[in-house]
Amino acid sequence: MLTSLTVEHELQKTGVEVVYANEPTGGTESGRLRTRRYGQVEAEVYRTVMLEMSMGGQIQHATSGWNHGVPPYPYIAVADENAPAPVRSRFGETRPKKKLVRHPDERRFDAGRELCHLRREEHLKSADILAILSADPDRYPIEDRWTHNRVEGLIANPKLTGYQVYNRKASRTGRPGSSRWNPISKWVWSPGPVHEAVVSLEQWKQAQEVTAGLRAGRGGPLLLRIRAAAGRRGLTVTEIDRTGSHTRYRIGARQVVLPTPIPDAVAQQVIEDLERGA
């Protein structure tokens, strides 16, 4: 309604008469204006009702566990055999409801878990994570290549917790191809997990807290200093495996086992060894 009123106002300023096709001819100006404004109000209300109905359907879609959009990296979307069968309407046949399942390539699930671990436990920035993922493509497969947006998007994706989540982004920003993040309070979550989780909900929350800290400029752990020292020699630090108390890393061609968390004295010794080329 605001758009049509603005157009009318601007045309009137230039002396252009506006005539609506559904308005009666003749009669008084007040009667013609009343008909026009009633029609505009009805159109505005109809638009709002349609948006509410559409949002309601999307919310029901998410709370039922069905996926919206492109499946995240560790998953694929398959038709839900338990969902209502597609039906035909005046708009054509409805699309089948799809749910998320593990990707056939098991490495993707492990890669997604490792990527989140690198942010959550080691407080790595996307550039450091990119270097690790790109250095071992057999372990961390990806179409084309890993990018900053892929890394940050995957870490931030709550679907990795096993929940289905909708309305994370608002696409109607007024700029083509642009979207913005909605507040988490506006996200729509399924009542419980509906597909296999890559990380727990608590682990996902911890990763978001670390991300917020990195963006705020807070310093990382001692492992960052070790990675920086290795980087100066052209080496990468890659985790091989871990237990509850220790983690085994590959630094260049050798392997080292470090306590978890890494004591300051141990970290300093590793850094000195790297600087000496040991």
C-alpha positions, 0 to 999 in steps of 0.5 A: 500500500505504501508503494502505491501511495508513493507512486500516486503522490509522485505522479500527482506532483508532476500533473499525471492523473492516476486511474485504476482499472478496477475503479468505476467511471464517473461519480464523485472524487470522494467515492472514487477515492474511497473505492481506491483506498478500500481496495488498497487496504484489502490488498495489504491485508491479503498480502499479510495473510499470505505471508503469515500462512507461508511462514506457518507452513515453513515453520511446520515443515521445520518442526516436522524435521524436513530440510530447507535449502541445500544440505550441509556438507556432511549430509545429503537430503533424501525423500522421507518415506514417512511423510505425506505423499505429494499431491497435485494442486492448481499450482502443480504437484507438491515437492516431496518432503526431504530429511537429512542423512549422512553423506555416502562419503564417510570422510565428510562426517569426520571432516565436519566433526574435526572442523568444529573441533578445531574452532571449539577446542583449538580456537583457530581462525578460518585461515588456519583451518583452511590451511589444515583442510587444504593440506590433506584433501584425501582426509577432508574432501570437498568439491572445488576447494575449501573457502572462508565462507564454507568454513565459517558457514559450516561451523555456524550451521546449527543443523550439525547438532541433529536439529532442523532449523529454519529462519536463520536468514532474512532474504528480503533485505531490499538488495538483490542477492543479499541476506542478513542473519536473523536473531537466534530468538527468531530461529525455528528449531525442531522439538528434538534431534531429527537426523544424526548429529555431527556435534552435540548442541552444547559443543555447537554453542561452545564453538559459537562462543569461540567464534564470537571471541575471535571476532572480538579480538581475544587471544587464542590458546598455546596451540596457536603459537605452535602453529605460528612457529610451524607456519614460519617454517612452511609446516602445518600442524594436523591432529591425528587422534586424541584421547581424554588426556593427550592429542597426537599431532603431525608437524611436517614429517614427524609426530608429537604427542601433547597433553590436553590442555597443553602446558605453557612449558611444553608449548614453549619447548615445541616452539623452540624445537621448531625454531632450531629446526629439530 
